[in-house]
Amino acid sequence: MATTEYYLGVLSGTSIDALDTVLVAITAQPCAPQIELIHAISEPFPPSLANELAELCTPGNNELYRFGVADRQFSLFAASVIKKVLAQTGIAASAVRAIGSHGQTVRHHPNDATPFTLQLGCPETLAVTTGIPVVSHFRQKDVALGGQGAPLAPALHHALFASEHVNRAIVNLGGIANISYLPRTNAQATTFVTGFDCGPANTLMDYWFAKHHRNTKGFDENGAWAEQGQINHELLARLQADPFFSAPPPKSTGREYFTPAWLQQHLDRLEPIHAVDVQATLLALTCESLCSALEQYTSAEDVYLCGGGAENKALVKALKKRLPSVSWNNTSCLGVHANWVEGVLFAWLAFQFCQKSAGNLTAVTGAQRRAILGRYTPV
């Protein structure tokens, strides 16, 4: 008889706006596990912690000490959010098999001479404080095997969303945009599933909006400000000339690459541009880089969006206009709310670890082989 177990997924993405925490019930099945989302919350970071996490993504003073402090602060905050989830559901910590904790990526350099990826979030602190075992550090094994360490979502996307009848793409619009391509003829196999990061989604738009709108939510709700501006095509061309966009998959990136300084260096080479026009241009960059990647590397007929950017009405409108040949929806139509897909991913990766099953796809990350991902920290 199949056993159902509870897992928690904890994710802080490249936007560094909040900690998403999901509780799922997973039942092992012969082909693919059955996953039921029980509860989910998104808890904003305290401003001081959010600022420190963002600053640690770029070189600065006394980084090792600051990393050590933030490492524990992150996990103490995560533990408080997990306790809130358990209190709201009435489920005891002892009933949860494991926490899948992604942590906060502060460096991701898979193409360096000595490739590495680095996430903070002390698993020992999280395990001791919650009383629940933790599976963490999911990306390092893949990098050790010559892979990018990202994206990891396509394996879950295949398990949840693949169709025998239509070519699908799942697009996560977090701080960075990434694509999972699920061709219809391989609905029962992962051989030809592909996935890769295609460029910035919210990270630069959020930064630019917050820079010019103090004491607000910190993001351009529904893309309303961007819609007021005009695309500066010279700036857009300069941004698109970055070699990341023309590089073929497998590839991955992060906010430590698409930084405010990256944007500013392009702005400095041009005559002054109205701030609202920069915002419009950044939205256009997200739209164009995503649609170009879909055209070049997939034959998707249906595209399903998830992540915070799925709620940006101006961006979704631009995507539909740029690529009208495909059907645009979000993953809520497939049974998983667009806000929680990434959180479910890390609960599933903890499940995969406990099942001694691989969590990566070699065609996606470029690793030498599939592997069990993560490190286990008992209570």
C-alpha positions as CSV (number, residue, x, y, z in Angstrom):
1,M,0.0,0.0,0.0
2,A,1.3,3.4,-1.0
3,T,2.3,5.6,2.0
4,T,1.5,9.3,2.1
5,E,4.0,11.6,3.9
6,Y,4.2,15.3,4.6
7,Y,7.0,17.5,3.3
8,L,7.7,21.2,3.6
9,G,9.3,23.2,0.8
10,V,11.0,26.5,1.7
11,L,12.1,28.8,-1.0
12,S,13.6,32.3,-1.2
13,G,14.0,33.2,-4.9
14,T,16.1,35.7,-6.7
15,S,13.6,38.5,-6.0
16,I,14.4,38.3,-2.3
17,D,11.0,39.7,-1.4
18,A,9.6,37.0,0.8
19,L,10.0,33.4,1.9
20,D,7.6,31.0,0.3
21,T,6.7,27.9,2.5
22,V,4.5,25.1,1.3
23,L,3.2,22.0,3.0
24,V,2.5,19.1,0.7
25,A,1.3,15.5,1.0
26,I,3.2,13.2,-1.3
27,T,2.2,9.6,-2.1
28,A,4.8,7.5,-3.9
29,Q,3.4,5.9,-7.1
30,P,5.0,3.6,-9.7
31,C,5.2,6.3,-12.5
32,A,5.1,9.6,-10.7
33,P,4.3,10.7,-7.2
34,Q,0.9,12.1,-6.3
35,I,1.4,15.6,-4.8
36,E,-1.3,17.4,-2.9
37,L,-0.7,21.0,-1.8
38,I,-2.1,21.3,1.7
39,H,-1.2,24.9,2.7
40,A,1.1,27.7,1.6
41,I,2.1,31.1,2.8
42,S,4.5,33.8,1.6
43,E,6.1,35.8,4.5
44,P,7.9,39.0,3.7
45,F,11.5,39.2,4.9
46,P,12.3,41.7,7.6
47,P,13.7,44.7,5.7
48,S,17.1,44.4,7.4
49,L,17.5,40.7,6.4
50,A,16.2,41.4,2.9
51,N,18.8,44.2,2.5
52,E,21.6,42.0,3.8
53,L,20.7,39.1,1.5
54,A,20.6,41.4,-1.5
55,E,23.9,43.0,-0.7
56,L,25.6,39.6,-0.2
57,C,24.8,38.8,-3.8
58,T,27.6,41.2,-4.9
59,P,31.2,41.6,-3.5
60,G,31.5,43.8,-0.4
61,N,33.3,44.3,2.9
62,N,33.6,41.6,5.6
63,E,31.6,39.1,3.5
64,L,32.5,36.0,5.4
65,Y,31.4,37.4,8.8
66,R,28.2,38.8,7.2
67,F,27.5,35.5,5.4
68,G,27.8,33.6,8.7
69,V,25.4,35.9,10.5
70,A,22.9,35.9,7.6
71,D,23.2,32.2,7.3
72,R,21.7,31.7,10.8
73,Q,19.3,34.6,10.6
74,F,17.8,33.2,7.4
75,S,17.1,29.8,9.0
76,L,15.7,31.3,12.2
77,F,13.3,33.3,10.1
78,A,12.5,30.2,8.0
79,A,11.8,28.3,11.2
80,S,9.4,30.9,12.4
81,V,7.5,30.7,9.1
82,I,7.4,26.9,9.3
83,K,6.0,27.0,12.8
84,K,3.2,29.4,11.5
85,V,2.3,26.9,8.7
86,L,2.1,24.0,11.2
87,A,0.0,26.0,13.6
88,Q,-2.4,27.1,10.8
89,T,-2.8,23.5,9.6
90,G,-2.8,21.7,13.0
91,I,-0.1,19.3,11.8
92,A,2.6,18.4,14.3
93,A,6.3,18.8,13.4
94,S,6.8,15.1,14.1
95,A,4.4,14.2,11.3
96,V,6.6,15.9,8.7
97,R,9.2,13.7,7.0
98,A,11.6,16.5,6.0
99,I,12.0,20.1,5.0
100,G,13.3,20.8,1.6
101,S,15.2,24.0,2.0
102,H,16.6,25.8,-1.0
103,G,18.2,28.7,1.0
104,Q,19.2,32.0,-0.6
105,T,21.5,31.9,-3.5
106,V,24.2,34.6,-3.1
107,R,26.7,33.3,-5.7
108,H,26.1,31.2,-8.8
109,H,29.1,30.7,-11.1
110,P,28.7,27.4,-12.9
111,N,30.9,28.6,-15.8
112,D,34.0,29.6,-13.9
113,A,37.3,27.8,-14.1
114,T,36.3,26.1,-10.8
115,P,32.5,26.2,-11.0
116,F,30.5,26.7,-7.8
117,T,27.1,27.7,-6.5
118,L,26.5,29.0,-3.0
119,Q,23.3,29.2,-1.0
120,L,23.1,30.5,2.6
121,G,20.6,29.1,5.1
122,C,22.0,26.9,8.0
123,P,20.3,23.5,7.8
124,E,21.4,22.6,11.4
125,T,19.7,25.8,12.8
126,L,16.5,25.0,10.8
127,A,16.4,21.3,11.9
128,V,17.1,22.1,15.6
129,T,14.7,25.0,15.8
130,T,11.8,23.2,14.1
131,G,12.4,19.6,15.2
132,I,12.2,18.4,11.6
133,P,15.0,16.9,9.5
134,V,16.2,19.1,6.6
135,V,17.4,18.3,3.1
136,S,19.4,21.2,1.7
137,H,22.2,22.2,-0.8
138,F,20.4,20.7,-3.8
139,R,22.6,22.3,-6.4
140,Q,26.2,21.4,-5.5
141,K,26.1,17.7,-6.6
142,D,25.0,18.7,-10.1
143,V,27.8,21.3,-10.3
144,A,30.3,18.7,-9.1
145,L,29.1,16.5,-12.0
146,G,29.8,19.2,-14.5
147,G,26.3,20.6,-14.6
148,Q,24.9,24.1,-14.2
149,G,23.2,23.2,-10.9
150,A,20.1,24.8,-12.4
151,P,17.3,24.8,-13.3
152,L,16.1,21.9,-11.2
153,A,12.4,22.5,-11.8
154,P,12.0,20.7,-15.2
155,A,12.1,17.2,-13.5
156,L,9.1,18.2,-11.3
157,H,7.4,20.0,-14.2
158,H,7.6,16.8,-16.2
159,A,6.1,14.8,-13.3
160,L,3.3,17.2,-12.8
161,F,2.5,18.8,-16.1
162,A,3.6,16.8,-19.1
163,S,0.9,15.9,-21.7
164,E,0.7,13.1,-24.2
165,H,-1.2,15.4,-26.6
166,V,0.5,18.8,-26.7
167,N,3.9,20.4,-26.5
168,R,4.0,22.4,-23.3
169,A,6.4,24.9,-21.8
170,I,6.4,25.9,-18.1
171,V,7.9,29.3,-17.5
172,N,8.8,30.5,-14.1
173,L,8.9,34.3,-13.8
174,G,10.8,34.8,-10.6
175,G,13.8,37.1,-10.3
176,I,15.1,35.2,-13.3
177,A,13.0,33.6,-16.0
178,N,13.5,30.0,-16.8
179,I,11.8,27.6,-19.2
180,S,10.9,23.9,-18.9
181,Y,10.0,22.4,-22.3
182,L,7.9,19.2,-22.2
183,P,7.4,17.7,-25.7
184,R,4.2,15.7,-26.1
185,T,5.8,12.7,-27.7
186,N,7.8,12.0,-24.6
187,A,5.2,12.3,-21.9
188,Q,6.4,9.1,-20.4
189,A,10.1,9.8,-20.6
190,T,12.4,12.6,-19.7
191,T,15.0,12.1,-22.4
192,F,14.0,15.1,-24.4
193,V,12.8,17.4,-21.7
194,T,14.9,20.6,-21.7
195,G,15.1,23.6,-19.5
196,F,17.3,26.6,-19.0
197,D,17.4,30.2,-17.6
198,C,16.7,32.7,-20.4
199,G,17.3,36.0,-18.7
200,P,16.0,38.4,-16.0
201,A,12.3,38.5,-15.1
202,N,11.6,40.5,-12.0
203,T,15.0,41.2,-10.5
204,L,15.9,44.3,-12.6
205,M,12.3,45.6,-12.8
206,D,11.9,45.4,-9.1
207,Y,15.2,47.1,-8.4
208,W,14.4,50.0,-10.8
209,F,10.8,50.4,-9.5
210,A,12.0,50.5,-5.9
211,K,14.7,53.0,-6.7
212,H,12.2,55.5,-8.0
213,H,9.3,54.7,-5.7
214,R,10.3,54.8,-2.0
215,N,7.9,53.6,0.7
216,T,5.9,51.4,-1.7
217,K,5.4,47.6,-2.1
218,G,8.8,47.5,-3.9
219,F,7.5,46.1,-7.2
220,D,5.5,47.5,-10.2
221,E,2.1,46.0,-9.5
222,N,0.5,44.7,-12.7
223,G,3.3,46.5,-14.6
224,A,1.2,49.7,-14.4
225,W,4.3,52.0,-14.3
226,A,6.0,50.2,-17.2
227,E,2.9,50.6,-19.3
228,Q,3.2,54.4,-18.9
229,G,6.6,54.4,-20.5
230,Q,8.0,54.0,-24.0
231,I,10.5,51.4,-24.9
232,N,14.0,52.8,-25.6
233,H,15.1,50.7,-28.5
234,E,18.8,51.7,-28.3
235,L,18.9,50.7,-24.6
236,L,17.1,47.5,-25.4
237,A,19.5,46.6,-28.2
238,R,22.5,47.2,-25.9
239,L,21.0,45.0,-23.1
240,Q,20.2,42.2,-25.6
241,A,23.8,42.3,-26.9
242,D,25.0,40.7,-23.7
243,P,26.5,37.3,-24.6
244,F,24.3,35.4,-22.1
245,F,21.3,35.8,-24.4
246,S,22.9,34.3,-27.5
247,A,24.6,31.4,-25.6
248,P,22.9,28.1,-26.2
249,P,21.5,25.9,-23.4
250,P,22.4,24.4,-20.9
251,K,22.8,27.7,-19.2
252,S,21.8,29.4,-15.9
253,T,22.2,32.8,-14.3
254,G,21.1,34.9,-11.3
255,R,20.8,38.3,-9.8
256,E,24.6,38.3,-9.2
257,Y,25.0,38.5,-13.0
258,F,22.0,40.8,-13.9
259,T,22.9,43.4,-11.3
260,P,22.0,47.0,-10.9
261,A,25.6,47.8,-11.9
262,W,25.0,45.7,-15.1
263,L,22.1,47.9,-16.0
264,Q,23.8,51.1,-15.0
265,Q,26.8,50.5,-17.2
266,H,24.5,50.4,-20.2
267,L,22.6,53.5,-19.1
268,D,25.9,55.4,-18.7
269,R,26.7,55.0,-22.4
270,L,23.5,56.7,-23.5
271,E,21.9,60.1,-23.2
272,P,19.7,60.3,-20.1
273,I,16.5,58.3,-20.4
274,H,13.3,58.9,-18.4
275,A,13.0,56.5,-15.5
276,V,9.6,55.2,-16.6
277,D,11.0,54.5,-20.1
278,V,13.8,52.4,-18.5
279,Q,11.1,50.4,-16.7
280,A,9.2,49.8,-20.0
281,T,12.5,48.7,-21.6
282,L,13.2,46.3,-18.9
283,L,9.8,44.7,-19.3
284,A,10.5,44.5,-23.0
285,L,13.8,42.8,-22.3
286,T,12.1,40.1,-20.2
287,C,9.4,39.6,-22.9
288,E,11.8,39.5,-25.8
289,S,14.4,37.2,-24.2
290,L,11.8,34.8,-23.1
291,C,9.9,34.7,-26.4
292,S,13.1,34.4,-28.5
293,A,14.2,31.4,-26.4
294,L,10.8,29.8,-26.8
295,E,11.0,30.2,-30.6
296,Q,14.6,29.1,-30.9
297,Y,14.7,26.1,-28.5
298,T,11.2,24.8,-28.2
299,S,8.1,23.9,-30.3
300,A,5.7,24.8,-27.5
301,E,2.0,25.1,-28.3
302,D,0.9,25.9,-24.8
303,V,2.9,28.0,-22.3
304,Y,2.0,28.0,-18.6
305,L,3.4,30.8,-16.4
306,C,4.3,30.6,-12.7
307,G,6.1,32.7,-10.2
308,G,5.4,36.3,-9.2
309,G,5.8,37.6,-12.8
310,A,2.7,35.6,-13.8
311,E,0.6,38.3,-12.0
312,N,2.2,41.1,-14.0
313,K,-0.6,42.0,-16.4
314,A,1.5,44.2,-18.5
315,L,4.1,41.5,-19.0
316,V,1.6,38.9,-19.8
317,K,-0.1,41.2,-22.3
318,A,3.3,41.8,-24.0
319,L,4.1,38.1,-24.1
320,K,0.7,37.4,-25.8
321,K,1.3,40.1,-28.3
322,R,4.9,39.1,-29.0
323,L,4.1,35.4,-29.5
324,P,0.4,35.0,-30.5
325,S,1.0,31.6,-32.0
326,V,0.9,29.9,-28.6
327,S,-1.7,29.6,-25.9
328,W,-0.7,31.5,-22.7
329,N,-2.1,30.4,-19.3
330,N,-0.7,29.9,-15.8
331,T,-0.1,26.7,-13.9
332,S,-3.3,27.2,-11.8
333,C,-5.1,25.8,-14.9
334,L,-3.1,22.6,-14.4
335,G,-3.9,22.3,-10.7
336,V,-0.9,24.0,-9.0
337,H,-1.3,27.7,-8.1
338,A,1.3,29.8,-10.0
339,N,2.6,31.3,-6.7
340,W,3.5,27.9,-5.2
341,V,5.1,25.8,-8.0
342,E,8.7,26.6,-6.9
343,G,7.9,25.9,-3.2
344,V,6.4,22.5,-4.2
345,L,9.7,21.8,-6.1
346,F,11.8,21.8,-3.0
347,A,9.3,19.7,-1.1
348,W,9.5,17.2,-4.0
349,L,13.3,17.3,-4.1
350,A,13.3,16.4,-0.3
351,F,10.9,13.6,-1.2
352,Q,13.2,12.4,-4.0
353,F,16.2,12.4,-1.6
354,C,14.3,10.4,0.9
355,Q,13.3,7.9,-1.8
356,K,16.9,7.7,-3.0
357,S,15.8,9.0,-6.4
358,A,17.5,11.4,-8.8
359,G,16.4,15.0,-8.8
360,N,18.3,16.4,-11.9
361,L,18.0,15.9,-15.6
362,T,21.2,15.8,-17.6
363,A,19.7,17.3,-20.7
364,V,18.7,20.3,-18.6
365,T,21.8,21.0,-16.5
366,G,24.5,19.3,-18.5
367,A,25.6,17.1,-15.6
368,Q,27.5,13.9,-16.5
369,R,24.7,11.7,-14.9
370,R,21.5,11.9,-12.9
371,A,22.0,12.0,-9.2
372,I,20.4,12.1,-5.8
373,L,20.6,15.8,-4.8
374,G,20.9,17.3,-1.4
375,R,22.4,16.9,2.1
376,Y,20.5,15.4,5.0
377,T,20.6,17.1,8.4
378,P,18.8,15.1,11.2
379,V,17.3,16.8,14.2
